[in-house]
Amino acid sequence: MPQSNAFKFANNILTNGGYDAADLVGANTPAFMAYSSTTQAVSNTTETELTIFGTELFDSDNKFNTSTGRFTPTVAGKYFVTASIYVSATATGQNYIFISKNNSNASGSSAVAQLHYQEEATFRVNGIFDLDTDDYVSVYFYQASGGSKTVGEGGLRAASFFGGYKLTGA
């Protein structure tokens, strides 16, 4: 799209030359939102990749894998990514959720939210990730309550979800 032809005056009215907003600024895609359709056991003192997000609300470019719980955009750019999980009876101990880039919890490749000593909780986290065509993001949960705990809530979409979208202009 040539920049000089993007906007024109016609009869003293400024028009966009037939382009819509997505043509001018880009679309926020790929984008996805999935929610928990099952529960998953998380062992004590183990960072566990979650695969509970089996039902998609939308997946603009079919880039979210409901089997693995991973989003691989295949389009390089900056992405806003968010996740939430419901954990019942977490008991005492350290608990945290994080979004991982390429299976890493290293600084700069993850976003972390942490709570201590919660009986029942919804953990939420979000972050902005610089993703290449072959990068992926996924959700992990860690808990140290002394035993295995169940995460996810099949049927309660607002409590356990995973989503993201490409940022335009960033």
DSSP file with accessible surface (Angstrom, degrees, kcal/mol):
  #  RESIDUE AA STRUCTURE BP1 BP2  ACC     N-H-->O    O-->H-N    N-H-->O    O-->H-N    TCO  KAPPA ALPHA  PHI   PSI    X-CA   Y-CA   Z-CA
    1    1 A M              0   0   97      0, 0.0     2,-0.2     0, 0.0     5,-0.1   0.000 360.0 360.0 360.0 115.4    0.0    0.0    0.0
    2    2 A P    >   -     0   0   70      0, 0.0     3,-1.0     0, 0.0     4,-0.3  -0.482 360.0-139.5 -67.9 133.4    1.7    3.2   -1.1
    3    3 A Q  G >  S+     0   0  156      1,-0.2     3,-1.3    -2,-0.2     4,-0.4   0.864  98.6  60.3 -62.4 -35.7    1.7    5.8    1.8
    4    4 A S  G 3  S+     0   0  102      1,-0.3    -1,-0.2     2,-0.1     3,-0.1   0.733 107.2  45.9 -68.8 -20.6    0.8    8.7   -0.6
    5    5 A N  G <  S+     0   0   75     -3,-1.0    -1,-0.3     1,-0.1    -2,-0.2   0.360  85.1  93.2-101.7   3.9   -2.5    7.1   -1.7
    6    6 A A  S <  S+     0   0    4     -3,-1.3     2,-0.4    -4,-0.3    13,-0.3   0.923  93.1  28.0 -66.8 -42.0   -3.7    6.0    1.8
    7    7 A F  S    S+     0   0  115     -4,-0.4     2,-0.3    -3,-0.1     9,-0.2  -0.957  71.0 172.5-124.1 140.4   -5.8    9.2    2.4
    8    8 A K  E     -A   15   0A 109      7,-2.1     7,-3.4    -2,-0.4     2,-0.5  -0.964  30.7-122.2-141.1 155.4   -7.4   11.5   -0.2
    9    9 A F  E     +A   14   0A 155     -2,-0.3     2,-0.4     5,-0.2     5,-0.2  -0.873  28.8 177.5 -97.0 129.8   -9.8   14.4   -0.4
   10   10 A A  E >  S-A   13   0A  49      3,-2.7     3,-1.3    -2,-0.5    -2,-0.0  -0.967  75.3 -16.3-132.1 117.6  -12.9   13.9   -2.4
   11   11 A N  T 3  S-     0   0  154     -2,-0.4    -1,-0.1     1,-0.3     3,-0.1   0.919 128.2 -55.2  53.8  44.1  -15.4   16.7   -2.6
   12   12 A N  T 3  S+     0   0  158      1,-0.2     2,-0.5     0, 0.0    -1,-0.3   0.686 116.1 117.2  63.4  19.8  -13.7   18.3    0.5
   13   13 A I  E <   -A   10   0A 108     -3,-1.3    -3,-2.7     0, 0.0     2,-0.5  -0.979  65.7-129.2-118.0 129.0  -14.2   15.0    2.5
   14   14 A L  E     +A    9   0A 100     -2,-0.5     2,-0.3    -5,-0.2    -5,-0.2  -0.639  33.4 179.9 -77.0 123.5  -11.2   13.1    3.7
   15   15 A T  E     -A    8   0A  55     -7,-3.4    -7,-2.1    -2,-0.5     0, 0.0  -0.806  36.1-125.0-119.0 167.1  -11.4    9.4    2.7
   16   16 A N    >   -     0   0   56     -2,-0.3     3,-1.4    -9,-0.2    -9,-0.1   0.194  49.5-109.0 -99.1  18.9   -9.1    6.5    3.3
   17   17 A G  T 3  S-     0   0   32      1,-0.3   -10,-0.1    -9,-0.2     3,-0.1   0.752  73.8 -56.4  66.5  21.8   -8.8    5.5   -0.3
   18   18 A G  T 3  S+     0   0   73      1,-0.3     2,-0.3   -12,-0.1    -1,-0.3   0.469 104.7 128.1  90.3   0.7  -10.8    2.4    0.1
   19   19 A Y    <   -     0   0   63     -3,-1.4    -1,-0.3   -13,-0.3     2,-0.2  -0.648  49.8-140.5 -88.9 146.2   -8.7    0.9    2.8
   20   20 A D    >>  -     0   0   90     -2,-0.3     4,-1.4    -3,-0.1     3,-0.7  -0.497  34.8 -93.4 -96.1 176.1  -10.2   -0.3    6.1
   21   21 A A  H 3>>S+     0   0   70      1,-0.2     4,-2.5     2,-0.2     5,-0.5   0.866 124.1  56.5 -59.1 -38.4   -8.6    0.2    9.5
   22   22 A A  H 3>5S+     0   0   50      1,-0.2     4,-1.6     2,-0.2    -1,-0.2   0.872 105.7  52.1 -63.3 -34.6   -6.8   -3.3    9.4
   23   23 A D  H <45S+     0   0   88     -3,-0.7    -1,-0.2     1,-0.2    -2,-0.2   0.863 114.3  43.3 -66.0 -35.2   -5.1   -2.3    6.2
   24   24 A L  H  <5S+     0   0   51     -4,-1.4    -2,-0.2    -3,-0.1    -1,-0.2   0.864 133.6  12.9 -82.7 -37.8   -3.8    0.9    7.7
   25   25 A V  H  <5S-     0   0  102     -4,-2.5   144,-0.2     1,-0.1    -3,-0.2   0.537 105.4-112.1-117.7 -11.4   -2.6   -0.2   11.1
   26   26 A G     << -     0   0   32     -4,-1.6     2,-0.3    -5,-0.5    -1,-0.1  -0.027  32.5 -81.8  94.3 158.2   -2.6   -4.0   10.9
   27   27 A A        -     0   0   47      2,-0.1     2,-1.1    -5,-0.1    -5,-0.0  -0.660  28.0-121.8 -97.7 153.0   -4.7   -6.6   12.6
   28   28 A N        +     0   0   72     -2,-0.3   138,-0.3   140,-0.1   139,-0.1  -0.308  64.8 164.8 -85.4  49.8   -4.2   -8.0   16.2
   29   29 A T        +     0   0   58     -2,-1.1     2,-0.2   136,-0.2    -2,-0.1  -0.929  38.3  52.5-127.4 152.3   -3.8  -11.5   14.8
   30   30 A P  S    S+     0   0    2      0, 0.0   136,-1.1     0, 0.0     2,-0.3   0.450  79.8 159.6 -69.9 151.5   -3.0  -14.3   15.3
   31   31 A A  E     +B  165   0B  11    134,-0.2    29,-2.2    -2,-0.2    30,-0.4  -0.983  13.6 174.4-145.0 149.8   -5.2  -14.2   18.4
   32   32 A F  E     -BC 164  59B   2    132,-2.5   132,-2.2    -2,-0.3     2,-0.3  -0.989  16.1-169.7-152.9 158.9   -6.7  -16.9   20.6
   33   33 A M  E     +BC 163  58B  42     25,-2.3    24,-3.2    -2,-0.3    25,-1.6  -0.905  16.9 170.0-150.9 124.0   -8.7  -17.6   23.8
   34   34 A A  E     -BC 162  56B   0    128,-2.8   128,-2.6    -2,-0.3     2,-0.3  -0.939  13.0-156.3-130.8 155.9   -9.2  -21.0   25.2
   35   35 A Y  E     -BC 161  55B  43     20,-3.0    20,-1.9    -2,-0.3   126,-0.2  -0.870  34.2 -77.4-132.4 168.0  -10.7  -22.2   28.6
   36   36 A S        +     0   0    1    124,-2.4   119,-1.1    -2,-0.3    17,-0.2  -0.408  37.9 170.4 -68.7 128.1  -10.4  -25.2   30.8
   37   37 A S  S    S+     0   0   56     15,-2.3     2,-0.3   117,-0.2    -1,-0.2   0.310  71.3  14.1-114.6   4.3  -12.4  -28.2   29.7
   38   38 A T  S    S-     0   0   71     14,-0.7   115,-0.3   115,-0.1     2,-0.3  -0.888  77.6-106.1-157.7-178.9  -10.9  -30.6   32.2
   39   39 A T        -     0   0   72     -2,-0.3     2,-0.3   113,-0.1   113,-0.2  -0.795  24.3-155.6-116.4 166.5   -8.8  -30.7   35.3
   40   40 A Q  E     -D  151   0B  36    111,-2.1   111,-2.8    -2,-0.3     2,-0.3  -0.996  15.8-125.3-145.3 137.3   -5.2  -31.7   35.8
   41   41 A A  E     -D  150   0B  61     -2,-0.3     2,-0.5   109,-0.2   109,-0.2  -0.644  20.1-159.9 -81.8 136.9   -3.2  -33.0   38.8
   42   42 A V  E     -D  149   0B   0    107,-3.4   107,-2.4    -2,-0.3     3,-0.1  -0.979  16.9-132.6-118.8 118.7   -0.1  -31.0   39.7
   43   43 A S    >   -     0   0   67     -2,-0.5     3,-1.1   105,-0.2   100,-0.5  -0.272  34.8 -85.0 -68.2 154.9    2.4  -32.9   41.8
   44   44 A N  T 3  S+     0   0   52      1,-0.2   100,-0.2    98,-0.1    -1,-0.1  -0.335 108.4   0.7 -61.2 136.3    4.0  -31.4   44.9
   45   45 A T  T 3  S+     0   0   81     98,-2.6     2,-0.4    49,-0.2    -1,-0.2   0.802 103.1 120.6  52.4  41.7    7.1  -29.2   44.2
   46   46 A T    <   -     0   0   64     -3,-1.1     2,-0.7    97,-0.5    97,-0.4  -0.994  63.7-133.5-133.7 128.0    7.0  -29.7   40.4
   47   47 A E        -     0   0   80     -2,-0.4     2,-0.5    95,-0.2    95,-0.2  -0.721  35.6-165.9 -76.7 116.7    6.6  -27.0   37.7
   48   48 A T  E     -H  141   0C  25     93,-2.5    93,-2.0    -2,-0.7     2,-0.4  -0.920  19.9-132.5-116.3 126.0    3.9  -28.6   35.5
   49   49 A E  E     -H  140   0C  40     -2,-0.5     2,-0.4    91,-0.2    91,-0.3  -0.604  31.7-129.6 -72.5 129.4    2.9  -27.5   32.0
   50   50 A L        +     0   0    0     89,-3.2    89,-0.4    -2,-0.4     3,-0.1  -0.667  31.9 174.2 -90.6 135.8   -0.9  -27.2   31.9
   51   51 A T        +     0   0   63     -2,-0.4    18,-0.2     1,-0.1    -1,-0.1  -0.032  50.7 107.8-122.0  26.8   -2.9  -28.9   29.1
   52   52 A I        +     0   0    0      1,-0.2   -15,-2.3    16,-0.1     2,-1.9   0.564  48.2  94.0 -84.1  -8.7   -6.3  -28.1   30.5
   53   53 A F        +     0   0    0    -17,-0.2   -17,-0.2     1,-0.2    -1,-0.2  -0.453  43.2 141.3 -89.1  71.0   -7.3  -25.4   28.0
   54   54 A G        +     0   0   28     -2,-1.9     2,-0.5   -19,-0.2    -1,-0.2   0.502  48.6  69.5 -94.8  -4.6   -9.1  -27.7   25.6
   55   55 A T  E     -C   35   0B  48    -20,-1.9   -20,-3.0    -3,-0.2     2,-0.4  -0.959  68.7-150.2-120.4 121.9  -12.0  -25.6   24.5
   56   56 A E  E     -C   34   0B  70     -2,-0.5   -22,-0.3   -22,-0.3     3,-0.1  -0.736  17.7-171.2 -91.2 134.9  -11.4  -22.6   22.2
   57   57 A L  E    S-     0   0B  89    -24,-3.2     2,-0.3     1,-0.4   -23,-0.2   0.821  83.7 -19.4 -81.3 -40.7  -13.6  -19.5   22.3
   58   58 A F  E     -C   33   0B 108    -25,-1.6   -25,-2.3    -3,-0.1    -1,-0.4  -0.970  50.3-174.5-159.5 157.9  -11.7  -18.3   19.2
   59   59 A D  E >   -C   32   0B  24     -2,-0.3     3,-1.2   -27,-0.2   -27,-0.2  -0.660  13.0-165.0-155.4  89.7   -8.5  -19.0   17.4
   60   60 A S  T 3  S+     0   0   59    -29,-2.2   -28,-0.1     1,-0.3    -1,-0.1   0.785  87.6  17.8 -55.6 -35.6   -8.1  -16.6   14.5
   61   61 A D  T 3  S-     0   0   68    -30,-0.4    -1,-0.3     0, 0.0   -29,-0.1   0.149 105.5-108.3-125.7  16.7   -5.4  -18.4   12.6
   62   62 A N  S <  S+     0   0  130     -3,-1.2    -2,-0.1   -31,-0.2   -30,-0.1   0.906  76.6 133.4  56.3  47.8   -5.5  -21.9   14.2
   63   63 A K        +     0   0   62    -32,-0.2     9,-2.1     2,-0.0     2,-0.5   0.464  41.9  86.9-107.1  -5.6   -2.3  -21.4   16.1
   64   64 A F  E     -I   71   0C   8      7,-0.2     2,-0.7   -33,-0.1     7,-0.2  -0.856  66.5-148.5 -99.4 130.9   -3.3  -22.7   19.5
   65   65 A N  E  >> -I   70   0C  74      5,-2.7     4,-2.3    -2,-0.5     5,-0.8  -0.857   6.4-165.9 -99.9 110.1   -3.0  -26.4   20.1
   66   66 A T  T  45S+     0   0   51     -2,-0.7    -1,-0.1     1,-0.2   -11,-0.1   0.731  87.0  55.6 -69.4 -20.7   -5.7  -27.7   22.5
   67   67 A S  T  45S+     0   0   96      1,-0.1    -1,-0.2     3,-0.1   -13,-0.1   0.889 121.0  25.5 -77.3 -41.2   -3.8  -31.0   23.0
   68   68 A T  T  45S-     0   0   53      2,-0.2    -2,-0.2    -3,-0.1    -1,-0.1   0.624  97.5-128.3 -97.3 -18.1   -0.5  -29.4   24.2
   69   69 A G  T  <5 +     0   0    0     -4,-2.3    70,-0.4     1,-0.3     2,-0.4   0.728  63.6 135.2  74.8  22.9   -1.8  -26.1   25.5
   70   70 A R  E   < -I   65   0C  68     -5,-0.8    -5,-2.7    68,-0.1     2,-0.6  -0.858  47.0-151.9-112.4 141.5    0.7  -24.2   23.4
   71   71 A F  E     +IJ  64 137C   0     66,-2.4    66,-1.9    -2,-0.4    -7,-0.2  -0.947  14.5 178.0-109.6 117.5    0.3  -21.1   21.3
   72   72 A T        -     0   0   46     -9,-2.1    64,-0.2    -2,-0.6    61,-0.1  -0.917   7.7-170.1-118.7 100.7    2.8  -20.9   18.4
   73   73 A P        -     0   0    0      0, 0.0    -1,-0.1     0, 0.0    60,-0.1   0.785  11.4-156.0 -68.1 -29.5    2.0  -17.8   16.4
   74   74 A T  S    S+     0   0   62     59,-0.5     2,-0.4    58,-0.4    59,-0.2   0.490  70.6  92.0  61.8   5.2    4.2  -18.4   13.3
   75   75 A V  S    S-     0   0   59     57,-0.2    56,-0.1    58,-0.1    -1,-0.1  -0.990  80.8-127.5-127.0 118.0    4.2  -14.7   12.8
   76   76 A A        +     0   0   52     -2,-0.4     2,-0.3    -3,-0.1    56,-0.2  -0.346  58.2  88.7 -66.9 144.1    7.0  -12.7   14.5
   77   77 A G  E    S-E  131   0B  18     54,-2.4    54,-2.9     2,-0.0     2,-0.4  -0.948  77.0 -53.9 160.5-173.4    6.1   -9.8   16.7
   78   78 A K  E     -E  130   0B  82     89,-0.4    89,-3.3    -2,-0.3     2,-0.4  -0.809  51.4-165.8 -96.4 136.0    5.2   -8.7   20.2
   79   79 A Y  E     -EF 129 166B   0     50,-2.9    50,-2.7    -2,-0.4     2,-0.5  -0.971  20.4-141.3-127.6 135.6    2.3  -10.5   21.9
   80   80 A F  E     -EF 128 165B  52     85,-2.3    85,-2.1    -2,-0.4     2,-0.4  -0.850  30.2-174.8 -88.3 127.7    0.1   -9.8   24.9
   81   81 A V  E     -EF 127 164B   0     46,-2.8    46,-2.3    -2,-0.5     2,-0.3  -0.982   6.1-179.1-130.0 138.0   -0.5  -13.1   26.6
   82   82 A T  E     +EF 126 163B  24     81,-2.9    81,-2.7    -2,-0.4     2,-0.3  -0.963   2.8 178.3-136.8 150.9   -2.7  -13.8   29.6
   83   83 A A  E     -EF 125 162B   0     42,-2.7    42,-2.6    -2,-0.3     2,-0.3  -0.992   5.9-176.4-151.4 153.0   -3.7  -16.8   31.7
   84   84 A S  E     -EF 124 161B   0     77,-2.6    77,-1.7    -2,-0.3     2,-0.4  -0.988   5.0-174.2-147.7 139.4   -5.8  -17.7   34.8
   85   85 A I  E     -E  123   0B   0     38,-2.4    38,-2.8    -2,-0.3     2,-0.5  -0.996  18.0-138.5-136.7 147.4   -6.3  -21.0   36.6
   86   86 A Y  E     -E  122   0B  35     -2,-0.4    66,-2.2    36,-0.2     2,-0.4  -0.874  19.0-173.6-101.1 131.2   -8.5  -22.0   39.5
   87   87 A V  E     -EG 121 151B   0     34,-2.9    34,-2.4    -2,-0.5     3,-0.4  -0.990   9.8-153.1-126.7 121.4   -7.0  -24.2   42.2
   88   88 A S  S    S-     0   0   49     62,-0.9    62,-0.4    -2,-0.4    32,-0.2  -0.743  73.3  -0.9 -94.5 142.5   -9.2  -25.6   44.9
   89   89 A A        +     0   0   55     -2,-0.4    31,-0.3    30,-0.3    -1,-0.2   0.911  67.7 166.7  50.1  57.4   -7.9  -26.5   48.3
   90   90 A T        -     0   0    0     29,-1.3    29,-0.2    -3,-0.4    30,-0.1   0.692  27.1-162.5 -73.2 -14.7   -4.2  -25.5   47.6
   91   91 A A        -     0   0   28     28,-0.6    27,-0.6    26,-0.1     2,-0.2  -0.165  40.1 -31.8  60.2-160.6   -3.5  -25.6   51.4
   92   92 A T  S    S+     0   0   82     53,-0.2     2,-0.2    25,-0.2    24,-0.0  -0.493  93.6  69.5 -89.1 160.2   -0.4  -23.9   52.7
   93   93 A G  S    S-     0   0   12     -2,-0.2    24,-1.7    50,-0.1    25,-0.3  -0.636  85.8 -43.3 126.0 176.8    2.8  -23.5   50.8
   94   94 A Q  E     +K  116   0C  67     50,-0.4    50,-1.8    -2,-0.2     2,-0.4  -0.619  54.6 177.4 -82.2 137.0    4.3  -21.7   47.9
   95   95 A N  E     +KL 115 143C   0     20,-1.9    20,-2.5    -2,-0.3     2,-0.3  -0.999   3.6 164.2-138.8 137.2    2.1  -21.5   44.8
   96   96 A Y  E     -KL 114 142C  27     46,-2.5    46,-2.8    -2,-0.4     2,-0.4  -0.995  22.1-153.0-155.0 153.8    2.8  -19.8   41.5
   97   97 A I  E     +KL 113 141C   0     16,-2.3    16,-2.5    -2,-0.3     2,-0.3  -0.916  20.4 178.4-117.3 144.5    1.6  -19.6   37.9
   98   98 A F  E     -KL 112 140C   3     42,-2.4    42,-3.1    -2,-0.4     2,-0.5  -0.996  28.7-132.6-148.1 151.1    3.8  -18.6   35.0
   99   99 A I  E     -KL 111 139C   0     12,-2.0    12,-1.5    -2,-0.3     2,-0.4  -0.912  32.8-154.8 -96.9 126.3    3.6  -18.2   31.2
  100  100 A S  E     -KL 110 138C   0     38,-3.1    38,-1.8    -2,-0.5     2,-0.6  -0.832  12.3-146.8-108.5 140.5    6.7  -19.7   29.6
  101  101 A K  E >  S-ML 104 137C  45      8,-1.9     3,-0.8     3,-0.8    36,-0.2  -0.930  87.2 -15.6-101.7 120.2    8.3  -19.0   26.3
  102  102 A N  T 3  S-     0   0   61     34,-2.7    -1,-0.2    -2,-0.6    35,-0.1   0.866 124.9 -59.1  54.7  40.9    9.9  -22.1   24.8
  103  103 A N  T 3  S+     0   0   92     33,-0.2     2,-0.4     1,-0.2    -1,-0.2   0.825 105.0 131.1  64.9  32.2    9.7  -24.1   28.0
  104  104 A S  B <   -M  101   0C  39     -3,-0.8    -3,-0.8     5,-0.3    -1,-0.2  -0.952  43.6-172.8-121.9 139.6   11.9  -21.6   29.9
  105  105 A N        +     0   0   60     -2,-0.4     5,-0.1    -5,-0.1     2,-0.1   0.017  49.4 129.8-110.2  22.5   11.3  -19.9   33.3
  106  106 A A  S >  S-     0   0   53     -5,-0.2     3,-2.3     3,-0.1     4,-0.3  -0.431  72.9 -84.7 -76.4 154.1   14.3  -17.6   32.8
  107  107 A S  T 3  S+     0   0  130      1,-0.3    -1,-0.1     2,-0.2     4,-0.1  -0.295 118.0  23.0 -57.0 133.8   14.1  -13.9   33.3
  108  108 A G  T 3  S+     0   0   75      2,-0.4    -1,-0.3    -3,-0.1     3,-0.1   0.290 115.5  68.3  90.8 -12.3   12.9  -12.2   30.2
  109  109 A S  S <  S+     0   0   19     -3,-2.3    -8,-1.9    20,-0.1     2,-0.3   0.218  99.2  41.3-122.1  13.9   11.2  -15.4   28.9
  110  110 A S  E     -K  100   0C  27     -4,-0.3    -2,-0.4   -10,-0.2     2,-0.4  -0.989  60.2-141.3-153.0 162.2    8.4  -15.7   31.4
  111  111 A A  E     -K   99   0C  16    -12,-1.5   -12,-2.0    -2,-0.3     2,-0.4  -0.993  27.8-163.2-124.2 133.2    5.8  -13.8   33.4
  112  112 A V  E     -K   98   0C  74     -2,-0.4     2,-0.4   -14,-0.2   -14,-0.2  -0.952  17.5-175.8-126.8 139.2    5.2  -15.0   36.9
  113  113 A A  E     -K   97   0C  26    -16,-2.5   -16,-2.3    -2,-0.4     2,-0.4  -0.995  17.9-169.5-127.4 137.6    2.4  -14.4   39.5
  114  114 A Q  E     +K   96   0C  92     -2,-0.4     2,-0.3   -18,-0.2   -18,-0.2  -0.974  13.2 178.3-135.6 141.3    2.8  -15.9   43.0
  115  115 A L  E     -K   95   0C  63    -20,-2.5   -20,-1.9    -2,-0.4     2,-0.4  -0.981  13.6-150.7-135.4 150.5    0.7  -16.4   46.1
  116  116 A H  E     +K   94   0C  81     -2,-0.3   -22,-0.2   -22,-0.2   -24,-0.1  -0.930  68.3   3.0-120.2 146.7    1.5  -18.0   49.5
  117  117 A Y  S    S+     0   0  162    -24,-1.7     2,-0.4    -2,-0.4   -25,-0.2   0.901  77.2 159.2  52.8  55.7   -0.7  -19.8   51.9
  118  118 A Q        -     0   0   71    -27,-0.6    -1,-0.2   -25,-0.3     3,-0.2  -0.895  33.7-161.7-108.3 138.6   -4.0  -19.8   50.0
  119  119 A E  S    S-     0   0  126     -2,-0.4   -29,-1.3     1,-0.4   -28,-0.6   0.860  85.4  -1.2 -81.8 -40.2   -6.8  -22.2   50.7
  120  120 A E  S    S+     0   0  117    -31,-0.3    -1,-0.4   -32,-0.2     2,-0.3  -0.968  83.4 165.5-150.8 133.5   -8.6  -21.7   47.4
  121  121 A A  E     -E   87   0B  10    -34,-2.4   -34,-2.9    -2,-0.3     2,-0.5  -0.994  37.7-137.7-154.1 155.3   -7.4  -19.3   44.7
  122  122 A T  E     -E   86   0B  57     -2,-0.3     2,-0.5   -36,-0.2   -36,-0.2  -0.987  28.8-155.2-111.7 122.4   -7.6  -18.1   41.2
  123  123 A F  E     -E   85   0B   3    -38,-2.8   -38,-2.4    -2,-0.5     2,-0.4  -0.868  13.0-175.0-100.7 130.5   -4.1  -17.3   39.9
  124  124 A R  E     +E   84   0B 140     -2,-0.5     2,-0.3   -40,-0.2   -40,-0.2  -0.969   7.9 166.5-128.6 144.4   -3.7  -14.8   37.1
  125  125 A V  E     +E   83   0B   9    -42,-2.6   -42,-2.7    -2,-0.4     2,-0.3  -0.990   4.1 173.9-150.9 148.8   -0.7  -13.7   35.1
  126  126 A N  E     +E   82   0B  91     -2,-0.3     2,-0.3   -44,-0.2   -44,-0.2  -0.980   5.8 161.4-151.1 161.8   -0.1  -11.8   31.9
  127  127 A G  E     -E   81   0B  16    -46,-2.3   -46,-2.8    -2,-0.3     2,-0.5  -0.979  37.8-104.8-166.9 171.1    2.9  -10.4   30.0
  128  128 A I  E     -E   80   0B 111     -2,-0.3     2,-0.4   -48,-0.2   -48,-0.2  -0.957  36.9-168.8-112.2 127.2    4.2   -9.1   26.7
  129  129 A F  E     -E   79   0B  10    -50,-2.7   -50,-2.9    -2,-0.5     2,-0.8  -0.940  23.2-138.3-120.8 139.0    6.5  -11.5   24.8
  130  130 A D  E     -E   78   0B  86     -2,-0.4     2,-0.4   -52,-0.2   -52,-0.2  -0.862  36.3-172.2 -92.4 108.2    8.7  -11.0   21.8
  131  131 A L  E     -E   77   0B   0    -54,-2.9   -54,-2.4    -2,-0.8     2,-0.1  -0.891  15.7-153.6-113.1 135.5    8.0  -14.1   19.7
  132  132 A D    >   -     0   0   89     -2,-0.4     3,-1.0   -56,-0.2   -58,-0.4  -0.363  44.9 -87.3 -88.1-179.4    9.6  -15.4   16.5
  133  133 A T  T 3  S+     0   0   82      1,-0.3   -59,-0.5   -59,-0.2   -58,-0.1   0.788 127.5  37.4 -63.9 -28.6    7.9  -17.6   14.0
  134  134 A D  T 3  S+     0   0  116    -61,-0.1    -1,-0.3   -60,-0.1     2,-0.1   0.365  92.4 108.1-108.5   6.5    8.9  -20.8   15.8
  135  135 A D    <   -     0   0   13     -3,-1.0   -61,-0.4   -34,-0.0     2,-0.3  -0.420  47.7-166.1 -76.0 158.7    8.5  -19.7   19.4
  136  136 A Y        -     0   0   39    -64,-0.2   -34,-2.7    -2,-0.1     2,-0.4  -0.978  10.1-149.2-142.4 156.1    5.7  -20.9   21.6
  137  137 A V  E     +JL  71 101C   0    -66,-1.9   -66,-2.4    -2,-0.3     2,-0.3  -0.948  19.9 167.9-122.9 147.8    4.1  -19.9   24.9
  138  138 A S  E     - L   0 100C   0    -38,-1.8   -38,-3.1    -2,-0.4     2,-0.4  -0.940  32.4-105.4-150.3 169.9    2.4  -22.1   27.5
  139  139 A V  E     - L   0  99C   0    -89,-0.4   -89,-3.2   -70,-0.4     2,-0.3  -0.854  29.9-173.1-108.0 135.7    1.2  -22.0   31.1
  140  140 A Y  E     -HL  49  98C  16    -42,-3.1   -42,-2.4    -2,-0.4     2,-0.4  -0.914   5.6-161.5-122.6 152.8    2.9  -23.7   34.1
  141  141 A F  E     -HL  48  97C   0    -93,-2.0   -93,-2.5    -2,-0.3     2,-0.4  -0.995   3.4-170.3-134.3 141.0    1.8  -24.1   37.7
  142  142 A Y  E     + L   0  96C  36    -46,-2.8   -46,-2.5    -2,-0.4     2,-0.3  -0.987   8.5 173.7-127.0 138.5    3.9  -24.9   40.7
  143  143 A Q  E     - L   0  95C   0   -100,-0.5   -98,-2.6   -97,-0.4   -97,-0.5  -0.997  20.2-168.1-145.2 146.1    2.6  -25.7   44.2
  144  144 A A        +     0   0   25    -50,-1.8   -50,-0.4    -2,-0.3  -100,-0.1  -0.583  42.7 128.2-130.2  68.0    4.3  -26.9   47.4
  145  145 A S  S    S-     0   0   25      2,-0.5   -53,-0.2   -52,-0.2    -1,-0.1   0.506  82.1-100.8-101.5  -6.9    1.4  -28.0   49.6
  146  146 A G  S    S+     0   0   62      1,-0.3     2,-0.3    -3,-0.1  -102,-0.1   0.274  95.5  39.9 104.8 -10.9    2.8  -31.4   50.5
  147  147 A G  S    S-     0   0   29   -105,-0.1    -2,-0.5  -104,-0.1    -1,-0.3  -0.927  97.2 -65.0-154.8 178.5    0.6  -33.4   48.0
  148  148 A S        -     0   0   69     -2,-0.3     2,-0.3  -105,-0.1  -105,-0.2  -0.467  48.2-161.4 -72.2 142.4   -0.8  -33.4   44.5
  149  149 A K  E     -D   42   0B  48   -107,-2.4  -107,-3.4    -2,-0.1     2,-0.4  -0.945  13.8-126.6-127.3 151.9   -3.4  -30.7   43.7
  150  150 A T  E     -D   41   0B  66    -62,-0.4   -62,-0.9    -2,-0.3     2,-0.3  -0.818  24.9-171.2-100.8 131.9   -6.0  -30.4   41.0
  151  151 A V  E     +DG  40  87B   0   -111,-2.8  -111,-2.1    -2,-0.4   -64,-0.2  -0.840  41.9  45.7-117.8 159.5   -6.1  -27.3   38.8
  152  152 A G        -     0   0    3    -66,-2.2     2,-0.3    -2,-0.3   -64,-0.2  -0.090  59.4-129.1  95.7 162.4   -8.7  -26.2   36.2
  153  153 A E    >   -     0   0   69   -115,-0.3     3,-1.9     7,-0.1     2,-0.3  -0.757  15.0-144.0-152.5  92.1  -12.4  -26.1   36.3
  154  154 A G  T 3  S+     0   0   45     -2,-0.3  -117,-0.2     1,-0.3  -115,-0.1  -0.494  91.1  15.9 -59.5 119.1  -14.3  -27.7   33.4
  155  155 A G  T 3  S+     0   0   68   -119,-1.1     2,-0.7    -2,-0.3    -1,-0.3   0.307 100.6  95.5 101.0 -11.5  -17.3  -25.5   32.8
  156  156 A L    X>  +     0   0   81     -3,-1.9     3,-1.5  -120,-0.2     4,-1.1  -0.699  47.9 173.9-111.3  77.9  -16.2  -22.4   34.7
  157  157 A R  T 34 S+     0   0  133     -2,-0.7  -121,-0.2     1,-0.3    -1,-0.2   0.821  70.6  59.9 -56.9 -36.2  -14.6  -20.4   31.8
  158  158 A A  T 34 S+     0   0   72      1,-0.2    -1,-0.3    -3,-0.1     3,-0.2   0.732 106.2  48.1 -70.0 -18.7  -14.0  -17.2   33.8
  159  159 A A  T <4 S+     0   0    8     -3,-1.5     2,-0.5     1,-0.2    -1,-0.2   0.839 116.1  33.0 -92.2 -37.1  -11.7  -19.0   36.3
  160  160 A S  S  < S+     0   0    0     -4,-1.1  -124,-2.4    -7,-0.2     2,-0.3  -0.909  78.2 132.3-128.9 105.4   -9.3  -21.0   34.0
  161  161 A F  E     -BF  35  84B  39    -77,-1.7   -77,-2.6    -2,-0.5     2,-0.3  -0.956  33.9-157.5-147.6 165.6   -8.4  -19.6   30.6
  162  162 A F  E     +BF  34  83B   0   -128,-2.6  -128,-2.8    -2,-0.3     2,-0.3  -0.979  28.2 147.2-147.8 128.6   -5.4  -18.9   28.3
  163  163 A G  E     +BF  33  82B   0    -81,-2.7   -81,-2.9    -2,-0.3     2,-0.3  -0.976  12.1 165.3-156.8 169.2   -5.3  -16.3   25.6
  164  164 A G  E     -BF  32  81B   5   -132,-2.2  -132,-2.5    -2,-0.3     2,-0.3  -0.974  11.2-159.0-176.6 169.0   -3.2  -13.8   23.6
  165  165 A Y  E     -BF  31  80B  95    -85,-2.1   -85,-2.3    -2,-0.3     2,-0.3  -0.988  32.4 -96.1-159.1 156.1   -3.0  -11.6   20.6
  166  166 A K  E     - F   0  79B  46   -136,-1.1     2,-0.4  -138,-0.3   -87,-0.3  -0.543  37.9-129.8 -75.5 135.6   -0.4   -9.8   18.4
  167  167 A L    >   -     0   0   38    -89,-3.3     3,-0.5    -2,-0.3   -89,-0.4  -0.749  19.1-144.5 -86.6 129.8    0.2   -6.2   19.3
  168  168 A T  T 3  S+     0   0   46     -2,-0.4  -142,-0.1     1,-0.2  -140,-0.1  -0.699  78.9  17.6 -92.9 147.8    0.1   -3.8   16.4
  169  169 A G  T 3         0   0   89     -2,-0.3    -1,-0.2     1,-0.2  -143,-0.1   0.586 360.0 360.0  75.1   7.7    2.3   -0.8   16.2
  170  170 A A    <         0   0   85     -3,-0.5    -1,-0.2   -92,-0.1   -92,-0.2  -0.746 360.0 360.0-101.8 360.0    4.7   -2.2   18.8
